[in-house]
Amino acid sequence: MVWIVLTLNGFGPLIQLNRSLTVNDYVQLLGEILQSFMAFMYPKHDEIFMDNNVATCHKATIVPDWFKEHYETFQ
């Protein structure tokens, strides 16, 4: 499985996972990859974040909680 960030301004790193993506994996990727990538690509915080909302991990309760906790990065 692979995970990637796609934006109008470019692609983030392609992350290869040797297993299915779990909720904990997804939250870890949000913190370690997405947060720093979006801060670099959008220093004025003018981004709009969307996920495909298909994967089970996107729908887990912990994910919106993570975004609420990191609101300053994703305004």
mmCIF file of the N, C-alpha and C atoms, coordinates in Angstrom:
data_MODEL
# 
_entry.id   MODEL 
# 
loop_
_atom_site.group_PDB 
_atom_site.id 
_atom_site.type_symbol 
_atom_site.label_atom_id 
_atom_site.label_alt_id 
_atom_site.label_comp_id 
_atom_site.label_asym_id 
_atom_site.label_entity_id 
_atom_site.label_seq_id 
_atom_site.pdbx_PDB_ins_code 
_atom_site.Cartn_x 
_atom_site.Cartn_y 
_atom_site.Cartn_z 
_atom_site.occupancy 
_atom_site.B_iso_or_equiv 
_atom_site.pdbx_formal_charge 
_atom_site.auth_seq_id 
_atom_site.auth_comp_id 
_atom_site.auth_asym_id 
_atom_site.auth_atom_id 
_atom_site.pdbx_PDB_model_num 
ATOM 1   N N  . MET A 1 1  ? 0.833   -1.162 0.000  1.00 0.00 ? 1  MET A N  1 
ATOM 2   C CA . MET A 1 1  ? 0.000   0.000  0.000  1.00 0.00 ? 1  MET A CA 1 
ATOM 3   C C  . MET A 1 1  ? 0.883   1.232  0.000  1.00 0.00 ? 1  MET A C  1 
ATOM 4   N N  . VAL A 1 2  ? 0.402   2.294  -0.624 1.00 0.00 ? 2  VAL A N  1 
ATOM 5   C CA . VAL A 1 2  ? 1.115   3.569  -0.609 1.00 0.00 ? 2  VAL A CA 1 
ATOM 6   C C  . VAL A 1 2  ? 0.182   4.663  -0.111 1.00 0.00 ? 2  VAL A C  1 
ATOM 7   N N  . TRP A 1 3  ? 0.780   5.723  0.396  1.00 0.00 ? 3  TRP A N  1 
ATOM 8   C CA . TRP A 1 3  ? 0.047   6.888  0.889  1.00 0.00 ? 3  TRP A CA 1 
ATOM 9   C C  . TRP A 1 3  ? 0.765   8.098  0.350  1.00 0.00 ? 3  TRP A C  1 
ATOM 10  N N  . ILE A 1 4  ? 0.011   9.085  -0.129 1.00 0.00 ? 4  ILE A N  1 
ATOM 11  C CA . ILE A 1 4  ? 0.614   10.291 -0.694 1.00 0.00 ? 4  ILE A CA 1 
ATOM 12  C C  . ILE A 1 4  ? -0.299  11.483 -0.450 1.00 0.00 ? 4  ILE A C  1 
ATOM 13  N N  . VAL A 1 5  ? 0.298   12.658 -0.433 1.00 0.00 ? 5  VAL A N  1 
ATOM 14  C CA . VAL A 1 5  ? -0.434  13.916 -0.355 1.00 0.00 ? 5  VAL A CA 1 
ATOM 15  C C  . VAL A 1 5  ? -0.393  14.538 -1.746 1.00 0.00 ? 5  VAL A C  1 
ATOM 16  N N  . LEU A 1 6  ? -1.550  14.932 -2.250 1.00 0.00 ? 6  LEU A N  1 
ATOM 17  C CA . LEU A 1 6  ? -1.645  15.597 -3.551 1.00 0.00 ? 6  LEU A CA 1 
ATOM 18  C C  . LEU A 1 6  ? -2.195  16.998 -3.344 1.00 0.00 ? 6  LEU A C  1 
ATOM 19  N N  . THR A 1 7  ? -1.556  17.992 -3.955 1.00 0.00 ? 7  THR A N  1 
ATOM 20  C CA . THR A 1 7  ? -2.050  19.362 -3.865 1.00 0.00 ? 7  THR A CA 1 
ATOM 21  C C  . THR A 1 7  ? -2.021  19.993 -5.248 1.00 0.00 ? 7  THR A C  1 
ATOM 22  N N  . LEU A 1 8  ? -2.641  21.147 -5.368 1.00 0.00 ? 8  LEU A N  1 
ATOM 23  C CA . LEU A 1 8  ? -2.572  21.892 -6.627 1.00 0.00 ? 8  LEU A CA 1 
ATOM 24  C C  . LEU A 1 8  ? -1.152  22.342 -6.926 1.00 0.00 ? 8  LEU A C  1 
ATOM 25  N N  . ASN A 1 9  ? -0.351  22.506 -5.876 1.00 0.00 ? 9  ASN A N  1 
ATOM 26  C CA . ASN A 1 9  ? 1.013   23.009 -6.025 1.00 0.00 ? 9  ASN A CA 1 
ATOM 27  C C  . ASN A 1 9  ? 2.076   21.930 -6.080 1.00 0.00 ? 9  ASN A C  1 
ATOM 28  N N  . GLY A 1 10 ? 1.690   20.677 -5.968 1.00 0.00 ? 10 GLY A N  1 
ATOM 29  C CA . GLY A 1 10 ? 2.682   19.618 -6.052 1.00 0.00 ? 10 GLY A CA 1 
ATOM 30  C C  . GLY A 1 10 ? 2.310   18.408 -5.221 1.00 0.00 ? 10 GLY A C  1 
ATOM 31  N N  . PHE A 1 11 ? 3.170   17.427 -5.288 1.00 0.00 ? 11 PHE A N  1 
ATOM 32  C CA . PHE A 1 11 ? 2.982   16.172 -4.583 1.00 0.00 ? 11 PHE A CA 1 
ATOM 33  C C  . PHE A 1 11 ? 3.836   16.130 -3.334 1.00 0.00 ? 11 PHE A C  1 
ATOM 34  N N  . GLY A 1 12 ? 3.319   15.461 -2.318 1.00 0.00 ? 12 GLY A N  1 
ATOM 35  C CA . GLY A 1 12 ? 4.105   15.184 -1.126 1.00 0.00 ? 12 GLY A CA 1 
ATOM 36  C C  . GLY A 1 12 ? 4.863   13.888 -1.335 1.00 0.00 ? 12 GLY A C  1 
ATOM 37  N N  . PRO A 1 13 ? 5.548   13.443 -0.311 1.00 0.00 ? 13 PRO A N  1 
ATOM 38  C CA . PRO A 1 13 ? 6.302   12.204 -0.440 1.00 0.00 ? 13 PRO A CA 1 
ATOM 39  C C  . PRO A 1 13 ? 5.371   11.002 -0.604 1.00 0.00 ? 13 PRO A C  1 
ATOM 40  N N  . LEU A 1 14 ? 5.823   10.039 -1.373 1.00 0.00 ? 14 LEU A N  1 
ATOM 41  C CA . LEU A 1 14 ? 5.109   8.775  -1.545 1.00 0.00 ? 14 LEU A CA 1 
ATOM 42  C C  . LEU A 1 14 ? 5.606   7.837  -0.451 1.00 0.00 ? 14 LEU A C  1 
ATOM 43  N N  . ILE A 1 15 ? 4.706   7.435  0.428  1.00 0.00 ? 15 ILE A N  1 
ATOM 44  C CA . ILE A 1 15 ? 5.062   6.588  1.560  1.00 0.00 ? 15 ILE A CA 1 
ATOM 45  C C  . ILE A 1 15 ? 4.615   5.164  1.256  1.00 0.00 ? 15 ILE A C  1 
ATOM 46  N N  . GLN A 1 16 ? 5.553   4.236  1.273  1.00 0.00 ? 16 GLN A N  1 
ATOM 47  C CA . GLN A 1 16 ? 5.217   2.834  1.043  1.00 0.00 ? 16 GLN A CA 1 
ATOM 48  C C  . GLN A 1 16 ? 5.029   2.144  2.385  1.00 0.00 ? 16 GLN A C  1 
ATOM 49  N N  . LEU A 1 17 ? 3.885   1.491  2.528  1.00 0.00 ? 17 LEU A N  1 
ATOM 50  C CA . LEU A 1 17 ? 3.584   0.731  3.732  1.00 0.00 ? 17 LEU A CA 1 
ATOM 51  C C  . LEU A 1 17 ? 3.559   -0.741 3.366  1.00 0.00 ? 17 LEU A C  1 
ATOM 52  N N  . ASN A 1 18 ? 4.170   -1.558 4.173  1.00 0.00 ? 18 ASN A N  1 
ATOM 53  C CA . ASN A 1 18 ? 4.195   -2.998 3.906  1.00 0.00 ? 18 ASN A CA 1 
ATOM 54  C C  . ASN A 1 18 ? 3.055   -3.731 4.604  1.00 0.00 ? 18 ASN A C  1 
ATOM 55  N N  . ARG A 1 19 ? 1.990   -3.009 4.865  1.00 0.00 ? 19 ARG A N  1 
ATOM 56  C CA . ARG A 1 19 ? 0.805   -3.576 5.525  1.00 0.00 ? 19 ARG A CA 1 
ATOM 57  C C  . ARG A 1 19 ? -0.385  -2.667 5.226  1.00 0.00 ? 19 ARG A C  1 
ATOM 58  N N  . SER A 1 20 ? -1.548  -3.081 5.648  1.00 0.00 ? 20 SER A N  1 
ATOM 59  C CA . SER A 1 20 ? -2.733  -2.240 5.520  1.00 0.00 ? 20 SER A CA 1 
ATOM 60  C C  . SER A 1 20 ? -2.605  -1.039 6.446  1.00 0.00 ? 20 SER A C  1 
ATOM 61  N N  . LEU A 1 21 ? -3.188  0.054  6.051  1.00 0.00 ? 21 LEU A N  1 
ATOM 62  C CA . LEU A 1 21 ? -3.139  1.279  6.838  1.00 0.00 ? 21 LEU A CA 1 
ATOM 63  C C  . LEU A 1 21 ? -4.146  1.202  7.979  1.00 0.00 ? 21 LEU A C  1 
ATOM 64  N N  . THR A 1 22 ? -3.643  1.307  9.198  1.00 0.00 ? 22 THR A N  1 
ATOM 65  C CA . THR A 1 22 ? -4.517  1.306  10.370 1.00 0.00 ? 22 THR A CA 1 
ATOM 66  C C  . THR A 1 22 ? -4.801  2.757  10.769 1.00 0.00 ? 22 THR A C  1 
ATOM 67  N N  . VAL A 1 23 ? -5.739  2.935  11.661 1.00 0.00 ? 23 VAL A N  1 
ATOM 68  C CA . VAL A 1 23 ? -6.042  4.273  12.164 1.00 0.00 ? 23 VAL A CA 1 
ATOM 69  C C  . VAL A 1 23 ? -4.812  4.878  12.822 1.00 0.00 ? 23 VAL A C  1 
ATOM 70  N N  . ASN A 1 24 ? -4.101  4.104  13.612 1.00 0.00 ? 24 ASN A N  1 
ATOM 71  C CA . ASN A 1 24 ? -2.895  4.622  14.268 1.00 0.00 ? 24 ASN A CA 1 
ATOM 72  C C  . ASN A 1 24 ? -1.825  5.005  13.254 1.00 0.00 ? 24 ASN A C  1 
ATOM 73  N N  . ASP A 1 25 ? -1.667  4.207  12.199 1.00 0.00 ? 25 ASP A N  1 
ATOM 74  C CA . ASP A 1 25 ? -0.726  4.546  11.130 1.00 0.00 ? 25 ASP A CA 1 
ATOM 75  C C  . ASP A 1 25 ? -1.113  5.874  10.481 1.00 0.00 ? 25 ASP A C  1 
ATOM 76  N N  . TYR A 1 26 ? -2.405  6.027  10.205 1.00 0.00 ? 26 TYR A N  1 
ATOM 77  C CA . TYR A 1 26 ? -2.899  7.226  9.530  1.00 0.00 ? 26 TYR A CA 1 
ATOM 78  C C  . TYR A 1 26 ? -2.648  8.470  10.385 1.00 0.00 ? 26 TYR A C  1 
ATOM 79  N N  . VAL A 1 27 ? -2.968  8.389  11.662 1.00 0.00 ? 27 VAL A N  1 
ATOM 80  C CA . VAL A 1 27 ? -2.741  9.530  12.549 1.00 0.00 ? 27 VAL A CA 1 
ATOM 81  C C  . VAL A 1 27 ? -1.250  9.831  12.649 1.00 0.00 ? 27 VAL A C  1 
ATOM 82  N N  . GLN A 1 28 ? -0.424  8.809  12.655 1.00 0.00 ? 28 GLN A N  1 
ATOM 83  C CA . GLN A 1 28 ? 1.026   9.022  12.671 1.00 0.00 ? 28 GLN A CA 1 
ATOM 84  C C  . GLN A 1 28 ? 1.477   9.726  11.397 1.00 0.00 ? 28 GLN A C  1 
ATOM 85  N N  . LEU A 1 29 ? 0.955   9.331  10.247 1.00 0.00 ? 29 LEU A N  1 
ATOM 86  C CA . LEU A 1 29 ? 1.294   10.000 8.984  1.00 0.00 ? 29 LEU A CA 1 
ATOM 87  C C  . LEU A 1 29 ? 0.826   11.453 8.993  1.00 0.00 ? 29 LEU A C  1 
ATOM 88  N N  . LEU A 1 30 ? -0.346  11.703 9.548  1.00 0.00 ? 30 LEU A N  1 
ATOM 89  C CA . LEU A 1 30 ? -0.828  13.080 9.645  1.00 0.00 ? 30 LEU A CA 1 
ATOM 90  C C  . LEU A 1 30 ? 0.158   13.938 10.418 1.00 0.00 ? 30 LEU A C  1 
ATOM 91  N N  . GLY A 1 31 ? 0.641   13.414 11.537 1.00 0.00 ? 31 GLY A N  1 
ATOM 92  C CA . GLY A 1 31 ? 1.559   14.175 12.381 1.00 0.00 ? 31 GLY A CA 1 
ATOM 93  C C  . GLY A 1 31 ? 2.966   14.277 11.843 1.00 0.00 ? 31 GLY A C  1 
ATOM 94  N N  . GLU A 1 32 ? 3.466   13.204 11.264 1.00 0.00 ? 32 GLU A N  1 
ATOM 95  C CA . GLU A 1 32 ? 4.866   13.185 10.835 1.00 0.00 ? 32 GLU A CA 1 
ATOM 96  C C  . GLU A 1 32 ? 5.066   13.689 9.411  1.00 0.00 ? 32 GLU A C  1 
ATOM 97  N N  . ILE A 1 33 ? 4.100   13.497 8.546  1.00 0.00 ? 33 ILE A N  1 
ATOM 98  C CA . ILE A 1 33 ? 4.279   13.847 7.136  1.00 0.00 ? 33 ILE A CA 1 
ATOM 99  C C  . ILE A 1 33 ? 3.376   15.012 6.721  1.00 0.00 ? 33 ILE A C  1 
ATOM 100 N N  . LEU A 1 34 ? 2.081   14.835 6.883  1.00 0.00 ? 34 LEU A N  1 
ATOM 101 C CA . LEU A 1 34 ? 1.133   15.838 6.379  1.00 0.00 ? 34 LEU A CA 1 
ATOM 102 C C  . LEU A 1 34 ? 1.332   17.203 7.010  1.00 0.00 ? 34 LEU A C  1 
ATOM 103 N N  . GLN A 1 35 ? 1.464   17.246 8.313  1.00 0.00 ? 35 GLN A N  1 
ATOM 104 C CA . GLN A 1 35 ? 1.556   18.520 9.009  1.00 0.00 ? 35 GLN A CA 1 
ATOM 105 C C  . GLN A 1 35 ? 2.754   19.346 8.527  1.00 0.00 ? 35 GLN A C  1 
ATOM 106 N N  . SER A 1 36 ? 3.918   18.754 8.443  1.00 0.00 ? 36 SER A N  1 
ATOM 107 C CA . SER A 1 36 ? 5.097   19.510 8.001  1.00 0.00 ? 36 SER A CA 1 
ATOM 108 C C  . SER A 1 36 ? 5.031   19.836 6.512  1.00 0.00 ? 36 SER A C  1 
ATOM 109 N N  . PHE A 1 37 ? 4.498   18.923 5.706  1.00 0.00 ? 37 PHE A N  1 
ATOM 110 C CA . PHE A 1 37 ? 4.388   19.179 4.275  1.00 0.00 ? 37 PHE A CA 1 
ATOM 111 C C  . PHE A 1 37 ? 3.442   20.346 4.005  1.00 0.00 ? 37 PHE A C  1 
ATOM 112 N N  . MET A 1 38 ? 2.293   20.349 4.654  1.00 0.00 ? 38 MET A N  1 
ATOM 113 C CA . MET A 1 38 ? 1.328   21.428 4.426  1.00 0.00 ? 38 MET A CA 1 
ATOM 114 C C  . MET A 1 38 ? 1.865   22.759 4.948  1.00 0.00 ? 38 MET A C  1 
ATOM 115 N N  . ALA A 1 39 ? 2.592   22.749 6.053  1.00 0.00 ? 39 ALA A N  1 
ATOM 116 C CA . ALA A 1 39 ? 3.198   23.982 6.571  1.00 0.00 ? 39 ALA A CA 1 
ATOM 117 C C  . ALA A 1 39 ? 4.214   24.531 5.579  1.00 0.00 ? 39 ALA A C  1 
ATOM 118 N N  . PHE A 1 40 ? 4.953   23.652 4.912  1.00 0.00 ? 40 PHE A N  1 
ATOM 119 C CA . PHE A 1 40 ? 5.928   24.074 3.909  1.00 0.00 ? 40 PHE A CA 1 
ATOM 120 C C  . PHE A 1 40 ? 5.237   24.593 2.648  1.00 0.00 ? 40 PHE A C  1 
ATOM 121 N N  . MET A 1 41 ? 4.240   23.864 2.163  1.00 0.00 ? 41 MET A N  1 
ATOM 122 C CA . MET A 1 41 ? 3.559   24.235 0.919  1.00 0.00 ? 41 MET A CA 1 
ATOM 123 C C  . MET A 1 41 ? 2.627   25.435 1.089  1.00 0.00 ? 41 MET A C  1 
ATOM 124 N N  . TYR A 1 42 ? 2.063   25.588 2.261  1.00 0.00 ? 42 TYR A N  1 
ATOM 125 C CA . TYR A 1 42 ? 1.067   26.632 2.517  1.00 0.00 ? 42 TYR A CA 1 
ATOM 126 C C  . TYR A 1 42 ? 1.392   27.385 3.803  1.00 0.00 ? 42 TYR A C  1 
ATOM 127 N N  . PRO A 1 43 ? 2.473   28.167 3.805  1.00 0.00 ? 43 PRO A N  1 
ATOM 128 C CA . PRO A 1 43 ? 2.875   28.857 5.036  1.00 0.00 ? 43 PRO A CA 1 
ATOM 129 C C  . PRO A 1 43 ? 1.843   29.884 5.512  1.00 0.00 ? 43 PRO A C  1 
ATOM 130 N N  . LYS A 1 44 ? 0.971   30.334 4.627  1.00 0.00 ? 44 LYS A N  1 
ATOM 131 C CA . LYS A 1 44 ? -0.072  31.296 5.026  1.00 0.00 ? 44 LYS A CA 1 
ATOM 132 C C  . LYS A 1 44 ? -1.343  30.597 5.494  1.00 0.00 ? 44 LYS A C  1 
ATOM 133 N N  . HIS A 1 45 ? -1.310  29.277 5.560  1.00 0.00 ? 45 HIS A N  1 
ATOM 134 C CA . HIS A 1 45 ? -2.457  28.465 5.987  1.00 0.00 ? 45 HIS A CA 1 
ATOM 135 C C  . HIS A 1 45 ? -3.685  28.721 5.112  1.00 0.00 ? 45 HIS A C  1 
ATOM 136 N N  . ASP A 1 46 ? -3.464  28.818 3.805  1.00 0.00 ? 46 ASP A N  1 
ATOM 137 C CA . ASP A 1 46 ? -4.580  29.060 2.880  1.00 0.00 ? 46 ASP A CA 1 
ATOM 138 C C  . ASP A 1 46 ? -4.990  27.791 2.132  1.00 0.00 ? 46 ASP A C  1 
ATOM 139 N N  . GLU A 1 47 ? -4.693  26.650 2.724  1.00 0.00 ? 47 GLU A N  1 
ATOM 140 C CA . GLU A 1 47 ? -5.022  25.371 2.107  1.00 0.00 ? 47 GLU A CA 1 
ATOM 141 C C  . GLU A 1 47 ? -6.427  24.930 2.505  1.00 0.00 ? 47 GLU A C  1 
ATOM 142 N N  . ILE A 1 48 ? -6.951  24.010 1.747  1.00 0.00 ? 48 ILE A N  1 
ATOM 143 C CA . ILE A 1 48 ? -8.186  23.313 2.092  1.00 0.00 ? 48 ILE A CA 1 
ATOM 144 C C  . ILE A 1 48 ? -7.836  21.834 2.102  1.00 0.00 ? 48 ILE A C  1 
ATOM 145 N N  . PHE A 1 49 ? -8.012  21.190 3.233  1.00 0.00 ? 49 PHE A N  1 
ATOM 146 C CA . PHE A 1 49 ? -7.665  19.774 3.332  1.00 0.00 ? 49 PHE A CA 1 
ATOM 147 C C  . PHE A 1 49 ? -8.898  18.925 3.074  1.00 0.00 ? 49 PHE A C  1 
ATOM 148 N N  . MET A 1 50 ? -8.723  17.901 2.260  1.00 0.00 ? 50 MET A N  1 
ATOM 149 C CA . MET A 1 50 ? -9.788  16.943 1.985  1.00 0.00 ? 50 MET A CA 1 
ATOM 150 C C  . MET A 1 50 ? -9.171  15.555 1.919  1.00 0.00 ? 50 MET A C  1 
ATOM 151 N N  . ASP A 1 51 ? -9.863  14.579 2.453  1.00 0.00 ? 51 ASP A N  1 
ATOM 152 C CA . ASP A 1 51 ? -9.443  13.203 2.222  1.00 0.00 ? 51 ASP A CA 1 
ATOM 153 C C  . ASP A 1 51 ? -10.542 12.549 1.397  1.00 0.00 ? 51 ASP A C  1 
ATOM 154 N N  . ASN A 1 52 ? -10.297 11.348 0.926  1.00 0.00 ? 52 ASN A N  1 
ATOM 155 C CA . ASN A 1 52 ? -11.287 10.715 0.059  1.00 0.00 ? 52 ASN A CA 1 
ATOM 156 C C  . ASN A 1 52 ? -12.452 10.124 0.839  1.00 0.00 ? 52 ASN A C  1 
ATOM 157 N N  . ASN A 1 53 ? -12.324 10.092 2.168  1.00 0.00 ? 53 ASN A N  1 
ATOM 158 C CA . ASN A 1 53 ? -13.386 9.633  3.061  1.00 0.00 ? 53 ASN A CA 1 
ATOM 159 C C  . ASN A 1 53 ? -13.901 8.238  2.696  1.00 0.00 ? 53 ASN A C  1 
ATOM 160 N N  . VAL A 1 54 ? -13.082 7.450  2.052  1.00 0.00 ? 54 VAL A N  1 
ATOM 161 C CA . VAL A 1 54 ? -13.452 6.087  1.688  1.00 0.00 ? 54 VAL A CA 1 
ATOM 162 C C  . VAL A 1 54 ? -12.798 5.090  2.637  1.00 0.00 ? 54 VAL A C  1 
ATOM 163 N N  . ALA A 1 55 ? -11.546 5.327  2.933  1.00 0.00 ? 55 ALA A N  1 
ATOM 164 C CA . ALA A 1 55 ? -10.817 4.400  3.795  1.00 0.00 ? 55 ALA A CA 1 
ATOM 165 C C  . ALA A 1 55 ? -11.381 4.422  5.209  1.00 0.00 ? 55 ALA A C  1 
ATOM 166 N N  . THR A 1 56 ? -11.438 3.283  5.830  1.00 0.00 ? 56 THR A N  1 
ATOM 167 C CA . THR A 1 56 ? -11.951 3.166  7.188  1.00 0.00 ? 56 THR A CA 1 
ATOM 168 C C  . THR A 1 56 ? -11.204 4.071  8.152  1.00 0.00 ? 56 THR A C  1 
ATOM 169 N N  . CYS A 1 57 ? -9.900  4.193  7.979  1.00 0.00 ? 57 CYS A N  1 
ATOM 170 C CA . CYS A 1 57 ? -9.106  5.009  8.905  1.00 0.00 ? 57 CYS A CA 1 
ATOM 171 C C  . CYS A 1 57 ? -9.482  6.487  8.832  1.00 0.00 ? 57 CYS A C  1 
ATOM 172 N N  . HIS A 1 58 ? -9.987  6.968  7.682  1.00 0.00 ? 58 HIS A N  1 
ATOM 173 C CA . HIS A 1 58 ? -10.401 8.366  7.566  1.00 0.00 ? 58 HIS A CA 1 
ATOM 174 C C  . HIS A 1 58 ? -11.649 8.648  8.399  1.00 0.00 ? 58 HIS A C  1 
ATOM 175 N N  . LYS A 1 59 ? -12.431 7.617  8.662  1.00 0.00 ? 59 LYS A N  1 
ATOM 176 C CA . LYS A 1 59 ? -13.711 7.782  9.345  1.00 0.00 ? 59 LYS A CA 1 
ATOM 177 C C  . LYS A 1 59 ? -13.638 7.551  10.851 1.00 0.00 ? 59 LYS A C  1 
ATOM 178 N N  . ALA A 1 60 ? -12.500 7.167  11.342 1.00 0.00 ? 60 ALA A N  1 
ATOM 179 C CA . ALA A 1 60 ? -12.352 6.861  12.766 1.00 0.00 ? 60 ALA A CA 1 
ATOM 180 C C  . ALA A 1 60 ? -12.496 8.133  13.607 1.00 0.00 ? 60 ALA A C  1 
ATOM 181 N N  . THR A 1 61 ? -13.049 8.004  14.773 1.00 0.00 ? 61 THR A N  1 
ATOM 182 C CA . THR A 1 61 ? -13.293 9.141  15.666 1.00 0.00 ? 61 THR A CA 1 
ATOM 183 C C  . THR A 1 61 ? -12.017 9.902  15.998 1.00 0.00 ? 61 THR A C  1 
ATOM 184 N N  . ILE A 1 62 ? -10.920 9.217  16.107 1.00 0.00 ? 62 ILE A N  1 
ATOM 185 C CA . ILE A 1 62 ? -9.661  9.852  16.495 1.00 0.00 ? 62 ILE A CA 1 
ATOM 186 C C  . ILE A 1 62 ? -9.162  10.848 15.430 1.00 0.00 ? 62 ILE A C  1 
ATOM 187 N N  . VAL A 1 63 ? -9.542  10.669 14.175 1.00 0.00 ? 63 VAL A N  1 
ATOM 188 C CA . VAL A 1 63 ? -9.035  11.528 13.099 1.00 0.00 ? 63 VAL A CA 1 
ATOM 189 C C  . VAL A 1 63 ? -9.579  12.956 13.211 1.00 0.00 ? 63 VAL A C  1 
ATOM 190 N N  . PRO A 1 64 ? -10.906 13.181 13.300 1.00 0.00 ? 64 PRO A N  1 
ATOM 191 C CA . PRO A 1 64 ? -11.359 14.565 13.489 1.00 0.00 ? 64 PRO A CA 1 
ATOM 192 C C  . PRO A 1 64 ? -10.850 15.168 14.798 1.00 0.00 ? 64 PRO A C  1 
ATOM 193 N N  . ASP A 1 65 ? -10.669 14.330 15.815 1.00 0.00 ? 65 ASP A N  1 
ATOM 194 C CA . ASP A 1 65 ? -10.095 14.820 17.069 1.00 0.00 ? 65 ASP A CA 1 
ATOM 195 C C  . ASP A 1 65 ? -8.674  15.325 16.843 1.00 0.00 ? 65 ASP A C  1 
ATOM 196 N N  . TRP A 1 66 ? -7.894  14.604 16.026 1.00 0.00 ? 66 TRP A N  1 
ATOM 197 C CA . TRP A 1 66 ? -6.521  15.028 15.723 1.00 0.00 ? 66 TRP A CA 1 
ATOM 198 C C  . TRP A 1 66 ? -6.538  16.375 15.006 1.00 0.00 ? 66 TRP A C  1 
ATOM 199 N N  . PHE A 1 67 ? -7.435  16.546 14.030 1.00 0.00 ? 67 PHE A N  1 
ATOM 200 C CA . PHE A 1 67 ? -7.511  17.817 13.307 1.00 0.00 ? 67 PHE A CA 1 
ATOM 201 C C  . PHE A 1 67 ? -7.952  18.959 14.219 1.00 0.00 ? 67 PHE A C  1 
ATOM 202 N N  . LYS A 1 68 ? -8.854  18.711 15.144 1.00 0.00 ? 68 LYS A N  1 
ATOM 203 C CA . LYS A 1 68 ? -9.254  19.743 16.101 1.00 0.00 ? 68 LYS A CA 1 
ATOM 204 C C  . LYS A 1 68 ? -8.075  20.144 16.972 1.00 0.00 ? 68 LYS A C  1 
ATOM 205 N N  . GLU A 1 69 ? -7.285  19.168 17.388 1.00 0.00 ? 69 GLU A N  1 
ATOM 206 C CA . GLU A 1 69 ? -6.123  19.434 18.232 1.00 0.00 ? 69 GLU A CA 1 
ATOM 207 C C  . GLU A 1 69 ? -5.060  20.234 17.487 1.00 0.00 ? 69 GLU A C  1 
ATOM 208 N N  . HIS A 1 70 ? -4.962  20.057 16.162 1.00 0.00 ? 70 HIS A N  1 
ATOM 209 C CA . HIS A 1 70 ? -3.945  20.729 15.346 1.00 0.00 ? 70 HIS A CA 1 
ATOM 210 C C  . HIS A 1 70 ? -4.575  21.803 14.455 1.00 0.00 ? 70 HIS A C  1 
ATOM 211 N N  . TYR A 1 71 ? -5.581  22.454 14.981 1.00 0.00 ? 71 TYR A N  1 
ATOM 212 C CA . TYR A 1 71 ? -6.345  23.436 14.215 1.00 0.00 ? 71 TYR A CA 1 
ATOM 213 C C  . TYR A 1 71 ? -5.481  24.537 13.613 1.00 0.00 ? 71 TYR A C  1 
ATOM 214 N N  . GLU A 1 72 ? -4.458  25.003 14.343 1.00 0.00 ? 72 GLU A N  1 
ATOM 215 C CA . GLU A 1 72 ? -3.633  26.111 13.842 1.00 0.00 ? 72 GLU A CA 1 
ATOM 216 C C  . GLU A 1 72 ? -2.965  25.773 12.515 1.00 0.00 ? 72 GLU A C  1 
ATOM 217 N N  . THR A 1 73 ? -2.607  24.520 12.327 1.00 0.00 ? 73 THR A N  1 
ATOM 218 C CA . THR A 1 73 ? -1.957  24.105 11.091 1.00 0.00 ? 73 THR A CA 1 
ATOM 219 C C  . THR A 1 73 ? -2.956  23.994 9.938  1.00 0.00 ? 73 THR A C  1 
ATOM 220 N N  . PHE A 1 74 ? -4.195  23.607 10.261 1.00 0.00 ? 74 PHE A N  1 
ATOM 221 C CA . PHE A 1 74 ? -5.205  23.361 9.231  1.00 0.00 ? 74 PHE A CA 1 
ATOM 222 C C  . PHE A 1 74 ? -6.406  24.260 9.456  1.00 0.00 ? 74 PHE A C  1 
ATOM 223 N N  . GLN A 1 75 ? -6.239  25.553 9.193  1.00 0.00 ? 75 GLN A N  1 
ATOM 224 C CA . GLN A 1 75 ? -7.342  26.508 9.384  1.00 0.00 ? 75 GLN A CA 1 
ATOM 225 C C  . GLN A 1 75 ? -8.207  26.574 8.157  1.00 0.00 ? 75 GLN A C  1 
# 
